[in-house]
Structures are given as structure tokens and as C-alpha cells.
Amino acid sequence: MCERIGMSKESVTIINNRDGKEYEFPILKSTVGPDVIDISALYGNMGMFTLDRGFTSTASCRSRITYIDGDIGKLMYRGYDIAYLATKKSFLDTAFLLLHKELPTKDEYKSFLLELKKRSFIHESMRKLFDAFPDNAHPMAILSSAVSALSTFYFDHLDMDSPEEVKEMAHRIIAKIPTIAAFSYRYSQGLPIIYPDLDKGFTENFLYMLRGYPHHHIDLKPIEVKALDTIFTLHADHEQNASTTAVRVVASTHAHPYAAISAGIGALWGRAHGGANESVIRQLELIGTVDNVDKYIAKAKDPDDSFRLMGFGHRVYKNFDPRATIIKKAADDVLSSLGVDDPLLDIAKQLEKVALEDEYFKSRNLYPNVDFYSGIIYRAMGIPVEMFTVLFAIGRLPGWIAQWKEMRVNKEPIGRPRQVYTGYTLRPFKEVKDR
């Protein structure tokens, strides 16, 4: 094939075989990972759109936050490997990194933690909002509504013009989300509200508000706090997933940041996304006993059976999920330390054993993923299943805010995907009497 004169080597040429015309589109370099063909001018030049269902081959933005290589199982936040952050740093270190681009110094960490503690209380009038929900309301529904309602109490964030205002908003919502999440659960169960304890750390305080009772000491085991903190870190961001995309698209309209976060919570609730760890436990309940594991393994292998094992494999990671490697150790540590006697956890351990040894699963890289192990940890810690996705939202919040900040700085345009229209052409109008 001969080289076309005048064509840049850093470009791609598309030939329209209908008329033989050629169109050149630039290639944008990535610091790591695949380069990108910039087709922004495609419609203007060719009068056509591209079709990419699920946007699996489409980059919607430029970002400096998170990098994923699904082929080799790699995940980085701001250039730091996830294994380093999850095992050597805390969730607050990671949250600070995502928000402010660098890991905090000792003084910055202390200041960050102190500010979050002070902002962890919510306006007392918000309690009336919780009273309005039925007792059986799902905590995710309450969380989404309460986050959206924050804009009515902190309306000064409706239009933010300065970096300091953005910083205040970010710190405020990160501080209040665990309180709102704990309150949502307590109200759903008819339990008394437990206020934040300023003497406790971020993750420990959330567990305290979730489990505590007035005037009663709660024994929070360090292994539980560490495991939950690790899970928060592993969930902190994951590139342009469905919920992050929802946040970005809503934010692109210049909507209030709390409205954008609420949209992210709604997207996260889906069973194909953040709700997957809840589905794992529901499936274990369906299997019922260890004796039924082989039966359901056979169903999963049967191409004519619609049954699929939840918590196995991943859409992005084609080799292994690097988060699963880390969280598997946390799950082993929690189960060993707590000595929990739970039939569902016995089923989970048998499923794990089969998946790691069976050639069918190994050949298809269908290993237990982060949702599988997080569900097991939550179950072992006695966290109710309806709270699983809520905990995912707490962890993902710094990533959502970092993504919101980035698109704001980049002055990205309103999100507006196009479509392939396959409906009727213009139809003639008929009078009622003629129909």
C-alpha cells in the first residue's frame, strides 16, 4: 500500500466507497493505553454519524484521573497502582488524591480529616425528609433523594465560580454522604438515629452510625474497619463507567453538582452495575445449600440455560480484576478473624473453589470479581444486603466529584449522543372519520 502524499502519519483516512471521497481524521495520543481517532468533525465532513452501542469503542472525554488496562488487569488512580493505594494508604488518602491530584502530606491529611469530621453532621431539618419515607423504602432510594435535597439546604453551591467554592462543596458532600447513608438505613429499620462521633475516623464512624445504639458501647473490630476502608478505596473510581458517565452527562448541562451525584447514585443502583454485589447474595440464597452448588455450576455452563453466575468475570477486565486479588485477601482475613458461621458463606466459598479450579471458568477468565468478594465481606460483617450498593456509593463519591471537577475545568460541551433512526418516515395525516 502506497503512502498518500500530504496525509499526516498521525491520522486515519476514511474512504467513502459510495463516492470514493477520502476524509482525514487526526489521531490523539494517550500517555498510556490505546490512541484515539478524533471523529468530532465526522458529521460535518461526511454527513454521517458512527454507531457504537454501549459506547464500548468511543472515548467521551479526555481525562487524567483513572486508567484501566483490561487486557492485563491494571487499574491506576492519578498514576498510582490500585494495589499500592489499597494496601498502603487509606480511603481518605485516596479521596484526597482524586480530588487534589496528589497524595496528602501529614498536615494535609490531618486538616482534611478534621474538616470532614466537622462537616459530617447534616442539617436537623433534613430529618423531616427521612420521616416522609415509608419504613420499607430501599436505602438507595432514600440516599438519592437526600443527596438531591442537599441543594435546598446548601443553595450557595448552586453556582460555583471559584476553586475554593468547589473544594468546599466536594468536602461537604464527602463528609455528609456516610451520615445520610447511615440515617437512611436506620430510618428504614425504625432504629434510633446515631450522630457522628468526632473522635472516630471516617470509616470507623460510618460503621458506628450504622450499628450503634444510644448510650451503648459498640465494639468495632479493626479488621472490619480495615476491610471496609479497603473496599471504599477499590470502589473510589473506575474510569467512564455507567454511573460516572451519568454524573458527567448531567453535569454537562450545568446542573447542580448534587443533582449530578444523585443521578450517579441512580445509575449505580442497577443490578448490572453497583447492585451486582447485592445480586451475589440473592443468588447464594437461591442456591440454598452447598449440596446445590454443582447443580447451579452445571446450569451456568449450559449454553441453553439463561442462568448466569453473579459476581464472576468483568466486562472490562479480560484477564483478571486487580481489585479482586486485593479484596480476596481482605475477605479471607475477615472470615478467619470473625469466625462467622453462615451457610451462605459456605456456599460462596464452594463457588469460589470451583471457579478457581474448573477449566471451564479458567479458560473464559470467569474468576470471582470485586462484587463477589465485597458481598461476602459485607455478609460476614452483618451489614444488611440492601446497604451493599449504598456502601459502593460512599466509596465511588470522590471519583464522581473528581470527574465533575475535571469536565468543568475542561469546559466540556453538553452531552448529546446521536442515533440511527429506524422509525417511520413522514406519515400522511388521516382525519378521524377516515381512520
C-alpha positions in Angstrom: 0.0 0.0 0.0 1.5 3.3 -1.0 1.7 6.3 1.2 -0.7 9.1 0.4 1.1 12.4 -0.3 0.1 15.2 2.0 -1.5 12.9 4.6 -0.2 13.1 8.2 1.1 9.8 9.7 -0.7 10.8 12.9 -4.1 10.5 11.2 -6.6 7.9 9.8 -8.1 8.1 6.4 -11.7 7.0 5.8 -12.8 6.3 2.3 -16.4 6.6 1.5 -17.0 3.8 -1.0 -20.2 5.4 -2.2 -18.4 8.2 -4.0 -14.7 7.4 -3.5 -14.0 10.6 -1.4 -11.4 10.4 1.3 -11.5 12.1 4.7 -8.6 12.5 7.2 -9.1 12.4 10.9 -6.3 13.1 13.5 -5.0 10.5 15.9 -4.8 11.7 19.5 -2.0 10.3 21.7 -2.6 8.8 25.1 0.1 8.8 27.7 -0.7 5.1 28.2 -3.2 2.8 26.5 -4.8 3.0 23.1 -4.6 6.1 21.0 -7.9 7.7 19.8 -9.2 8.7 16.4 -10.8 12.2 16.8 -14.0 12.0 14.8 -15.5 15.2 16.1 -15.7 16.5 12.5 -17.2 13.3 11.1 -20.7 14.6 10.6 -19.6 18.0 9.3 -17.3 16.4 6.7 -19.2 13.3 5.8 -22.8 13.9 6.9 -22.8 10.7 8.9 -22.6 9.5 12.5 -21.0 6.4 13.9 -22.9 3.7 15.7 -21.3 2.3 18.9 -23.8 0.6 21.1 -22.9 0.9 24.8 -20.0 3.2 23.7 -17.5 0.4 24.1 -15.3 1.8 21.4 -15.9 5.5 22.0 -14.0 7.9 24.2 -16.3 10.6 25.5 -13.7 12.8 27.1 -10.0 13.4 27.9 -9.2 12.5 31.5 -6.2 12.5 33.8 -7.8 10.7 36.7 -8.1 6.9 36.2 -6.5 4.4 33.8 -7.7 0.8 33.2 -6.0 -1.8 31.0 -8.5 -4.6 31.0 -6.2 -6.9 28.9 -3.6 -7.1 31.6 -5.7 -6.3 34.7 -4.3 -2.9 35.6 -6.0 -0.1 37.4 -4.4 3.3 38.4 -5.7 6.4 40.2 -3.6 9.5 39.2 -0.8 7.2 38.2 -0.7 5.2 41.4 -1.3 1.4 41.2 -4.5 0.3 42.9 -2.6 -2.3 44.9 -0.4 0.4 46.5 -3.3 2.6 47.4 -5.5 -0.2 48.8 -2.8 -1.8 50.9 -0.5 1.1 51.9 -2.9 4.1 52.0 -6.3 4.8 53.5 -9.5 5.7 51.7 -9.1 9.3 52.8 -5.6 9.4 51.2 -7.2 8.1 48.0 -10.1 10.6 48.2 -7.7 13.4 48.6 -5.6 12.2 45.7 -8.6 12.0 43.4 -9.8 15.5 44.4 -6.5 17.3 44.6 -4.3 15.3 42.2 -1.6 14.4 44.8 -1.4 12.3 47.9 -1.7 14.4 51.1 1.2 15.3 53.3 0.7 14.5 57.0 -0.5 18.0 57.7 -2.9 18.0 54.7 -4.3 14.6 55.8 -4.9 15.9 59.4 -6.6 19.0 58.1 -8.7 17.0 55.6 -9.8 14.5 58.2 -10.7 17.3 60.7 -12.7 19.2 58.1 -14.7 16.1 57.1 -15.4 15.4 60.8 -16.8 18.9 61.3 -18.9 18.7 58.2 -20.2 15.2 58.9 -23.4 16.5 60.6 -26.4 17.2 58.4 -29.0 19.9 58.9 -31.5 18.9 61.5 -34.4 19.8 59.3 -33.3 17.0 56.9 -34.6 14.5 59.5 -38.1 15.5 58.4 -37.2 14.3 54.9 -36.4 10.8 56.3 -39.7 10.8 58.2 -41.6 11.1 54.9 -40.3 7.8 53.5 -42.1 4.5 54.2 -40.4 2.2 56.6 -39.6 -0.3 53.8 -38.1 2.2 51.4 -34.8 1.0 49.9 -31.8 2.9 51.4 -30.5 3.7 47.8 -33.8 5.4 47.0 -33.5 7.4 50.2 -29.9 8.2 49.6 -30.6 9.5 46.1 -33.4 11.7 47.3 -31.5 13.0 50.3 -28.4 13.9 48.2 -30.6 15.8 45.7 -32.3 17.6 48.7 -28.9 18.8 49.9 -29.1 21.6 47.3 -32.1 23.0 49.2 -30.0 23.3 52.4 -26.8 24.4 50.8 -28.0 26.5 47.9 -24.8 28.5 47.9 -23.4 25.7 45.8 -25.9 26.3 43.0 -23.5 28.3 41.0 -19.8 27.9 41.9 -17.3 30.2 40.3 -14.1 29.7 42.4 -11.9 26.7 43.2 -12.5 27.3 46.9 -16.2 27.0 46.5 -15.8 23.8 44.5 -13.4 22.5 47.2 -15.9 23.3 50.0 -18.7 21.6 48.1 -16.6 18.5 47.5 -15.5 18.2 51.1 -19.0 18.8 52.4 -20.7 16.1 50.4 -18.0 13.5 51.1 -18.4 14.2 54.8 -22.2 14.0 54.8 -22.8 11.0 52.5 -21.9 8.5 55.2 -24.2 10.2 57.7 -27.0 10.3 55.2 -26.4 6.6 54.3 -26.4 5.5 57.9 -29.5 7.6 58.6 -31.3 6.1 55.6 -30.7 2.6 56.9 -31.7 3.5 60.5 -34.9 5.1 59.3 -35.7 2.1 57.1 -35.4 -0.2 60.1 -37.2 2.1 62.6 -34.0 2.4 64.6 -32.9 5.4 66.6 -30.5 7.8 64.8 -26.9 7.8 65.8 -25.0 11.0 65.3 -21.4 11.2 64.1 -18.6 10.8 66.7 -15.9 13.3 66.2 -13.4 11.0 68.0 -13.6 8.3 65.3 -12.0 8.1 61.9 -14.0 8.3 58.6 -14.7 4.6 58.0 -15.0 3.7 61.7 -17.5 6.5 62.2 -19.7 5.2 59.4 -19.8 1.7 61.0 -20.5 3.3 64.3 -23.5 5.2 63.0 -24.7 2.1 61.2 -24.5 -0.3 64.2 -24.7 1.9 67.3 -27.3 2.4 70.0 -27.7 5.3 72.3 -25.5 5.1 75.5 -24.2 1.7 74.4 -20.6 0.9 73.6 -20.1 -0.7 70.2 -17.1 -3.0 69.6 -15.8 -2.2 66.1 -13.1 -4.7 65.3 -10.0 -3.2 63.5 -10.2 -5.9 60.8 -13.7 -4.8 59.9 -12.8 -1.1 59.7 -9.7 -2.0 57.6 -11.7 -4.3 55.2 -14.4 -1.6 54.7 -11.8 1.1 54.1 -10.1 -1.1 51.5 -13.4 -1.7 49.7 -14.0 2.1 49.7 -10.6 2.6 48.1 -11.2 -0.1 45.5 -14.5 1.5 44.5 -13.3 5.1 44.5 -13.2 5.5 40.7 -13.3 3.2 37.7 -12.9 5.5 34.6 -16.0 6.2 32.4 -18.4 3.6 33.8 -22.2 3.9 33.6 -22.7 5.9 36.8 -19.7 8.2 36.2 -21.0 8.8 32.7 -24.4 9.7 34.2 -22.7 12.2 36.5 -20.8 13.7 33.6 -23.8 14.0 31.3 -26.0 15.6 33.9 -23.2 17.9 34.9 -22.6 18.9 31.3 -26.0 20.7 31.4 -24.6 22.9 34.2 -26.9 21.2 36.7 -26.3 21.5 40.4 -23.4 19.1 41.4 -25.7 17.4 43.9 -28.2 16.7 41.1 -25.4 15.1 39.1 -24.3 13.0 42.1 -27.9 11.9 42.6 -28.0 10.8 39.0 -24.9 8.8 39.6 -26.4 7.1 42.6 -29.5 6.2 40.5 -27.3 4.6 37.8 -25.2 2.8 40.4 -28.3 1.1 41.8 -28.7 -1.0 38.7 -28.0 -4.8 39.1 -25.7 -4.7 36.1 -23.6 -2.1 37.9 -23.2 -1.4 41.6 -26.2 -3.6 42.5 -24.2 -6.7 41.5 -22.9 -7.3 45.0 -26.4 -7.4 46.3 -27.3 -9.8 43.5 -24.5 -12.1 44.6 -26.1 -12.6 48.0 -29.6 -13.1 46.5 -28.1 -15.8 44.2 -26.5 -17.5 47.2 -29.9 -17.5 48.8 -31.3 -19.1 45.6 -28.7 -21.8 45.6 -29.7 -22.6 49.2 -27.1 -25.2 50.3 -23.6 -26.3 49.4 -25.1 -29.5 48.0 -26.8 -27.5 45.3 -23.6 -25.8 44.1 -22.7 -28.4 41.4 -26.3 -28.2 40.1 -26.0 -24.4 39.5 -22.5 -24.7 38.2 -23.9 -27.0 35.5 -26.6 -24.5 34.8 -24.0 -21.8 34.3 -22.1 -24.0 31.9 -25.2 -24.9 29.9 -25.4 -22.6 26.8 -29.1 -23.2 26.5 -29.8 -22.2 30.1 -30.3 -18.5 30.9 -28.8 -18.8 34.3 -25.6 -16.9 34.9 -23.4 -16.8 38.0 -23.3 -13.3 39.5 -20.0 -11.9 40.7 -17.9 -13.8 38.1 -16.0 -12.1 35.2 -16.0 -8.5 34.3 -16.9 -6.5 31.2 -13.7 -4.5 31.1 -11.1 -6.9 32.7 -10.5 -9.7 30.2 -7.7 -11.3 32.2 -8.5 -10.7 35.9 -9.9 -7.9 38.0 -6.9 -6.4 40.0 -9.3 -5.3 42.7 -10.5 -8.9 43.2 -7.0 -10.0 44.1 -6.8 -7.4 46.9 -10.3 -7.9 48.2 -10.0 -11.7 48.2 -7.3 -11.4 50.9 -9.5 -9.0 52.8 -12.3 -11.5 52.6 -10.1 -14.3 53.8 -8.8 -12.2 56.7 -12.4 -11.1 57.8 -13.8 -14.7 57.6 -10.8 -16.0 59.5 -10.8 -13.3 62.2 -14.6 -13.1 62.8 -15.2 -16.9 62.7 -18.6 -16.4 61.2 -20.8 -19.5 60.9 -23.1 -18.7 57.9 -24.4 -21.3 55.4 -24.4 -18.7 52.6 -20.7 -18.0 53.2 -20.1 -21.7 52.9 -21.9 -21.7 49.5 -19.8 -18.7 48.4 -16.5 -20.4 49.4 -17.5 -23.5 47.4 -18.4 -21.4 44.4 -15.0 -19.7 44.6 -13.2 -23.1 44.9 -15.0 -24.4 41.7 -14.3 -21.2 39.8 -10.6 -21.2 40.6 -10.2 -24.9 39.7 -12.6 -25.6 36.9 -11.2 -25.4 33.4 -14.5 -24.0 32.0 -14.2 -20.9 34.2 -10.4 -20.6 33.9 -10.4 -20.8 30.1 -13.0 -18.0 30.0 -11.4 -15.9 32.7 -14.6 -16.1 34.7 -12.9 -15.6 38.1 -14.7 -14.1 41.2 -14.7 -10.3 40.9 -14.8 -7.4 43.3 -18.6 -7.7 43.6 -18.4 -11.3 44.7 -15.9 -10.7 47.5 -17.4 -7.4 48.7 -20.7 -9.2 49.1 -19.1 -11.9 51.2 -17.3 -9.3 53.4 -20.5 -7.3 54.0 -22.4 -10.5 54.8 -19.7 -11.6 57.3 -19.8 -8.2 58.9 -23.5 -8.4 59.4 -24.2 -5.5 57.0 -27.8 -5.8 55.6 -27.9 -6.7 51.9 -29.9 -3.6 51.0 -27.0 -1.5 52.2 -24.4 -3.1 49.8 -24.9 -0.6 47.0 -25.1 2.3 49.4 -21.6 1.4 50.6 -20.5 1.3 46.9 -21.8 4.9 46.5 -19.8 6.1 49.5 -16.6 4.7 48.0 -17.3 6.0 44.5 -18.2 9.6 45.6 -14.6 11.0 45.4 -14.3 9.7 41.9 -17.6 11.2 40.8 -16.6 14.6 42.2 -13.1 14.4 40.6 -14.8 13.7 37.3 -17.2 16.5 37.8 -14.4 18.9 38.5 -12.3 17.8 35.6 -15.1 18.3 33.0 -15.8 21.7 34.5 -12.2 22.7 34.1 -12.0 21.3 30.6 -15.2 23.3 29.7 -16.7 20.2 28.0 -19.8 20.7 25.9 -23.2 19.3 26.8 -23.5 15.6 26.3 -25.7 14.9 23.3 -25.3 11.4 21.7 -26.8 10.9 18.2 -28.9 8.0 16.9 -29.7 5.8 13.9 -33.4 6.5 13.3 -35.2 3.4 12.2 -38.8 4.5 12.7 -41.5 5.7 10.2 -40.8 8.3 7.6 -43.3 11.2 7.4 -46.7 9.7 7.6 -49.8 11.2 6.0 -52.4 12.6 8.4 -55.8 11.0 8.4 -59.0 12.6 9.7 -60.7 10.7 12.5 -63.6 9.8 10.2 -61.2 8.2 7.7 -59.3 6.0 10.2 
